[in-house]
Amino acid sequence: MTKPLVAVTMGDPAGIGPEISLLALDAPECRERVRPLIIGDLGRLREAGRILEEAGRFPNGAPELREIQGVEEAAFAAGTIDVLHLANVPSGLPWGKVTREAGQAAFDYVRKSVELAVQKQVDAVCTAPINKEAWKLAGVKYPGHTEALAALSGSASSAMMLVNAGLRVVHVTTHVSLRQAIEMATTERILERIRLTAASLQQFGLPNPKIAVAGLNPHAGEGGLFGDEDERQIQPAVDQARAEGLQVTGPLPPDSVYARAASGEFDAVIAMYHDQGHIAIKMLGFDTGINVTLGLPILRTSVDHGTAFDIAGRGVARERSMIAAIQVAADFLTGSAG
């Protein structure tokens, strides 16, 4: 079987994206599973390669970067990395700085990757980190990757699933205040997330996924003693999902549900708000968590960390999360995610 073709966006060129993209695509555990290429800027990647080589990260020399103008030109040859060169990084762009130029370049990579994926020229997209402030400076109207990917691919509904060490977490709300999260955790929104999670896991090779729904209050409300949102907002969504034939359990106490899921009892957990899900994922390993966007007509995985401007351009960035993101994409594309 032909290995899937995965396009890796370089991310913000002032961050660690160029470095981790090169390191990951040179790793045997990625090359053995996918045919990779980078969507980025050849000059910036060559600069990153020199920095990494000087830092001893490529003891046998940095891989050769091969410029291509279209996916059909990619050769995927050993010792080389194909780069779809957009030529959009100005010479002398500083490392570790928020700039309009870097924000625009990073958005260009995302837009091109979606175009290729929608046209079925690539099988999946794996994204390096972007800087939201730089996007704003560049006039990009989307607050982040998830919103941009949904809009560019024509998706009406999308959600973020975090994956780490076998634990999968899907959020009902993310970047809002805790007060707003409580208001937004409606029965309809929770049910939509359950359905989306089940459909995505089925698509990725789990025919009958077991889904846990975390409660909102301590002890999932303890029968109304600690708030009625669990009974009033969450329970009806769980009941409706069960009526539709889905294997759903909850609402469960959020302080114990993740341990149960990590042990294999559940295939995914629905978290009510940002920190409720992120803390569990990051406790399992800050460098190994990845992000999968559900609900898109394309497969997109991503590192679950930021641009790390404080270490960008120094050759010390770690590529483990990028490798994991590529590997999870391969798992999903081959139906071996279970």
C-alpha positions as CSV (number, residue, x, y, z in Angstrom):
1,M,0.0,0.0,0.0
2,T,1.3,3.5,-0.9
3,K,2.2,5.5,2.2
4,P,0.0,8.5,2.8
5,L,1.2,11.9,1.7
6,V,1.3,14.4,4.6
7,A,1.9,18.1,4.1
8,V,3.6,19.8,7.1
9,T,3.1,23.6,7.4
10,M,6.2,25.4,8.6
11,G,4.3,27.5,11.1
12,D,5.4,31.0,12.2
13,P,8.9,31.4,10.6
14,A,10.1,33.4,13.7
15,G,9.3,30.4,16.0
16,I,10.5,26.9,16.3
17,G,8.3,25.6,13.5
18,P,11.1,25.5,10.8
19,E,13.4,23.6,13.2
20,I,10.9,21.0,14.4
21,S,9.6,20.5,10.9
22,L,13.1,19.6,9.6
23,L,13.9,17.4,12.6
24,A,10.6,15.5,12.4
25,L,10.7,14.9,8.7
26,D,14.2,13.6,8.9
27,A,13.2,11.1,11.6
28,P,13.0,7.4,10.4
29,E,9.8,6.9,12.4
30,C,8.1,9.4,10.2
31,R,9.7,8.6,6.9
32,E,8.8,4.9,7.3
33,R,5.1,5.7,7.7
34,V,4.4,8.7,5.4
35,R,5.5,10.6,2.3
36,P,6.2,14.0,3.8
37,L,6.7,17.5,2.4
38,I,6.9,20.9,3.9
39,I,4.9,23.9,2.9
40,G,7.1,26.8,3.8
41,D,10.0,29.1,2.8
42,L,13.1,27.5,1.4
43,G,15.5,30.2,2.7
44,R,14.2,30.1,6.2
45,L,14.3,26.3,6.3
46,R,17.9,26.3,5.1
47,E,18.8,28.8,7.8
48,A,17.1,26.5,10.4
49,G,19.1,23.6,9.0
50,R,22.4,25.4,9.4
51,I,21.5,26.3,13.0
52,L,20.5,22.7,13.8
53,E,23.7,21.4,12.2
54,E,25.8,23.8,14.2
55,A,24.0,22.7,17.4
56,G,24.8,19.1,16.7
57,R,21.3,18.0,15.9
58,F,22.2,16.6,12.5
59,P,25.5,14.8,13.2
60,N,25.6,13.4,9.7
61,G,24.7,16.7,8.1
62,A,21.3,18.4,7.6
63,P,19.1,16.8,5.0
64,E,19.1,18.3,1.5
65,L,16.1,20.6,0.9
66,R,14.6,20.2,-2.6
67,E,12.4,23.0,-3.9
68,I,9.1,22.1,-5.6
69,Q,6.4,24.2,-7.0
70,G,3.7,21.5,-6.9
71,V,3.0,18.3,-5.1
72,E,3.4,16.3,-8.3
73,E,7.1,17.3,-8.3
74,A,7.8,15.7,-4.9
75,A,10.3,12.8,-5.0
76,F,10.3,11.8,-1.3
77,A,13.9,10.6,-1.8
78,A,16.1,9.4,1.0
79,G,18.2,12.1,2.6
80,T,16.1,14.9,1.1
81,I,13.0,16.9,2.1
82,D,10.7,18.3,-0.5
83,V,9.7,21.9,0.2
84,L,6.7,23.5,-1.5
85,H,8.4,27.0,-1.6
86,L,6.1,30.0,-1.1
87,A,8.9,32.5,-1.0
88,N,7.2,34.7,1.6
89,V,9.8,35.2,4.3
90,P,11.8,38.4,4.0
91,S,15.6,38.1,4.4
92,G,16.8,38.9,7.8
93,L,13.5,38.2,9.6
94,P,14.4,38.0,13.3
95,W,13.9,34.9,15.3
96,G,11.6,35.0,18.3
97,K,9.8,38.2,17.4
98,V,6.2,38.9,16.7
99,T,5.9,40.5,13.2
100,R,3.3,41.1,10.6
101,E,5.4,39.5,7.9
102,A,5.8,36.2,9.9
103,G,2.1,36.2,10.7
104,Q,1.1,36.5,7.0
105,A,3.6,33.9,6.0
106,A,2.3,31.4,8.6
107,F,-1.3,32.0,7.4
108,D,-0.2,31.5,3.8
109,Y,1.1,28.0,4.6
110,V,-2.2,27.1,6.3
111,R,-4.3,28.4,3.4
112,K,-2.2,26.5,0.8
113,S,-2.3,23.3,2.9
114,V,-6.1,23.4,3.0
115,E,-6.3,24.0,-0.7
116,L,-4.1,20.9,-1.4
117,A,-6.1,18.7,1.0
118,V,-9.5,19.7,-0.3
119,Q,-8.3,19.0,-3.8
120,K,-7.1,15.6,-2.6
121,Q,-3.5,16.3,-3.6
122,V,-2.4,15.5,0.0
123,D,-3.9,13.0,2.4
124,A,-3.4,15.0,5.6
125,V,-2.1,18.3,7.0
126,C,0.1,18.5,10.0
127,T,0.6,22.1,11.3
128,A,3.6,23.6,13.1
129,P,2.6,26.4,15.7
130,I,1.5,29.8,14.7
131,N,1.4,33.0,16.8
132,K,-2.1,34.5,17.1
133,E,-0.7,38.0,17.8
134,A,1.3,37.9,14.6
135,W,-1.9,36.8,12.7
136,K,-3.7,39.7,14.1
137,L,-1.0,42.1,13.0
138,A,-1.2,40.6,9.5
139,G,-4.9,41.3,9.4
140,V,-5.9,37.6,9.5
141,K,-9.5,37.5,10.6
142,Y,-9.3,34.1,12.3
143,P,-8.2,33.9,15.9
144,G,-6.4,30.6,15.4
145,H,-5.8,27.4,13.5
146,T,-9.1,25.7,14.2
147,E,-11.3,28.6,13.1
148,A,-9.2,29.2,10.0
149,L,-9.2,25.5,9.0
150,A,-13.0,25.3,9.4
151,A,-13.6,28.4,7.3
152,L,-11.1,27.6,4.6
153,S,-12.4,24.1,4.2
154,G,-16.1,25.0,4.3
155,S,-16.9,23.2,7.5
156,A,-19.9,24.2,9.5
157,S,-18.8,22.4,12.6
158,S,-15.4,21.6,14.1
159,A,-13.9,20.7,17.4
160,M,-10.4,20.2,18.9
161,M,-9.4,16.7,20.1
162,L,-6.2,16.5,22.1
163,V,-4.3,13.2,22.1
164,N,-1.6,12.0,24.3
165,A,-0.4,8.5,25.3
166,G,-3.7,7.0,24.2
167,L,-5.9,9.6,26.0
168,R,-8.3,11.5,23.7
169,V,-10.1,14.6,24.9
170,V,-12.6,16.7,23.0
171,H,-13.6,20.1,24.4
172,V,-17.1,21.6,24.5
173,T,-15.6,25.1,25.0
174,T,-12.0,26.4,24.8
175,H,-10.8,30.0,24.8
176,V,-13.6,31.6,26.8
177,S,-13.9,32.6,30.5
178,L,-15.1,30.0,32.9
179,R,-18.3,31.9,33.3
180,Q,-18.9,31.9,29.6
181,A,-18.0,28.2,29.4
182,I,-20.8,27.3,31.9
183,E,-23.3,29.3,29.8
184,M,-22.0,27.7,26.5
185,A,-22.1,24.2,27.8
186,T,-25.7,23.7,26.5
187,T,-27.4,20.4,25.9
188,E,-27.3,21.0,22.2
189,R,-23.6,21.9,22.1
190,I,-22.6,18.9,24.2
191,L,-24.7,16.5,22.1
192,E,-23.1,18.0,18.9
193,R,-19.6,17.3,20.4
194,I,-20.6,13.7,21.4
195,R,-21.9,13.0,17.8
196,L,-18.8,14.6,16.2
197,T,-16.4,12.6,18.4
198,A,-18.2,9.3,17.7
199,A,-18.3,9.9,14.0
200,S,-14.7,10.9,13.8
201,L,-13.5,7.9,15.9
202,Q,-15.5,5.6,13.7
203,Q,-13.9,7.2,10.6
204,F,-10.5,6.6,12.2
205,G,-10.9,2.9,12.8
206,L,-13.0,2.6,16.0
207,P,-16.4,1.1,14.9
208,N,-18.1,1.5,18.3
209,P,-16.2,4.0,20.4
210,K,-16.9,4.3,24.2
211,I,-17.2,8.0,25.1
212,A,-17.2,9.5,28.6
213,V,-18.7,12.9,29.4
214,A,-17.1,14.8,32.2
215,G,-19.3,16.7,34.6
216,L,-19.1,20.5,35.0
217,N,-19.3,20.7,38.8
218,P,-17.3,18.9,41.5
219,H,-18.5,15.3,41.7
220,A,-20.6,16.0,38.6
221,G,-22.9,18.0,40.9
222,E,-23.5,15.2,43.5
223,G,-27.2,15.0,42.6
224,G,-27.6,18.8,42.7
225,L,-25.8,19.5,45.9
226,F,-23.0,21.3,44.0
227,G,-25.0,22.8,41.2
228,D,-27.7,21.7,38.8
229,E,-25.9,22.2,35.5
230,D,-24.9,18.5,35.3
231,E,-28.5,17.3,35.6
232,R,-30.0,20.2,33.6
233,Q,-27.5,20.7,30.8
234,I,-25.3,17.6,30.4
235,Q,-27.5,14.6,31.3
236,P,-30.1,15.3,28.6
237,A,-27.3,15.3,26.0
238,V,-26.0,11.9,27.3
239,D,-29.5,10.4,27.3
240,Q,-30.2,11.6,23.7
241,A,-26.8,10.2,22.5
242,R,-27.6,6.8,24.1
243,A,-31.0,6.9,22.4
244,E,-29.2,7.3,19.1
245,G,-27.2,4.1,19.8
246,L,-23.9,5.7,20.9
247,Q,-21.9,4.2,23.8
248,V,-21.8,7.2,26.1
249,T,-21.4,7.4,29.9
250,G,-21.8,10.4,32.1
251,P,-21.7,13.0,33.4
252,L,-18.8,11.6,35.4
253,P,-16.8,13.3,38.1
254,P,-14.1,15.2,36.3
255,D,-11.4,14.4,38.9
256,S,-11.6,10.6,38.1
257,V,-12.8,10.3,34.5
258,Y,-9.4,10.8,32.9
259,A,-7.7,8.1,34.9
260,R,-10.4,5.7,33.8
261,A,-10.0,6.7,30.2
262,A,-6.2,6.5,30.3
263,S,-6.6,2.9,31.6
264,G,-8.6,2.0,28.5
265,E,-12.1,2.1,29.9
266,F,-13.1,4.9,27.4
267,D,-11.9,5.8,24.0
268,A,-12.5,9.5,24.5
269,V,-13.6,12.1,27.1
270,I,-15.7,15.1,26.4
271,A,-14.4,18.0,28.6
272,M,-16.6,21.0,29.4
273,Y,-13.9,23.7,29.4
274,H,-10.3,24.4,28.4
275,D,-8.3,23.6,31.6
276,Q,-10.5,20.6,32.5
277,G,-9.2,18.9,29.4
278,H,-5.8,20.5,28.8
279,I,-4.4,19.7,32.3
280,A,-5.0,16.0,31.9
281,I,-3.4,15.9,28.5
282,K,-0.3,17.9,29.5
283,M,0.2,16.0,32.7
284,L,0.9,12.9,30.5
285,G,3.7,14.7,28.7
286,F,4.2,18.3,27.5
287,D,6.2,17.3,24.4
288,T,4.0,14.4,23.2
289,G,0.5,15.9,23.2
290,I,-1.1,16.6,19.8
291,N,-4.2,18.2,18.4
292,V,-6.6,16.7,15.9
293,T,-9.3,18.9,14.4
294,L,-12.6,17.0,14.1
295,G,-15.5,17.8,11.7
296,L,-13.3,19.0,8.8
297,P,-13.5,17.4,5.3
298,I,-9.7,17.0,5.6
299,L,-7.5,15.4,8.2
300,R,-5.5,17.8,10.3
301,T,-3.2,17.1,13.2
302,S,-0.9,19.5,15.0
303,V,1.6,19.9,17.7
304,D,0.0,20.9,21.0
305,H,2.5,23.7,21.9
306,G,3.3,27.2,20.9
307,T,6.0,29.0,18.9
308,A,8.4,29.0,21.8
309,F,9.9,32.4,20.7
310,D,12.3,32.2,23.7
311,I,14.3,29.4,22.2
312,A,13.6,29.9,18.5
313,G,16.7,29.9,16.2
314,R,18.9,28.3,18.8
315,G,18.8,24.7,17.7
316,V,17.4,23.3,20.9
317,A,13.7,22.8,20.1
318,R,12.4,19.3,20.6
319,E,10.5,17.6,17.8
320,R,8.7,14.9,19.7
321,S,5.2,16.5,19.4
322,M,5.6,17.0,15.7
323,I,6.7,13.4,15.2
324,A,3.7,12.3,17.3
325,A,1.4,14.5,15.2
326,I,2.6,12.9,12.0
327,Q,2.4,9.4,13.4
328,V,-1.2,10.0,14.6
329,A,-2.1,11.2,11.1
330,A,-0.7,8.0,9.7
331,D,-2.7,6.0,12.2
332,F,-5.9,7.7,11.2
333,L,-5.2,7.4,7.5
334,T,-4.5,3.7,7.8
335,G,-7.4,2.9,10.1
336,S,-5.1,1.8,12.9
337,A,-6.0,4.5,15.5
338,G,-7.6,2.1,17.8
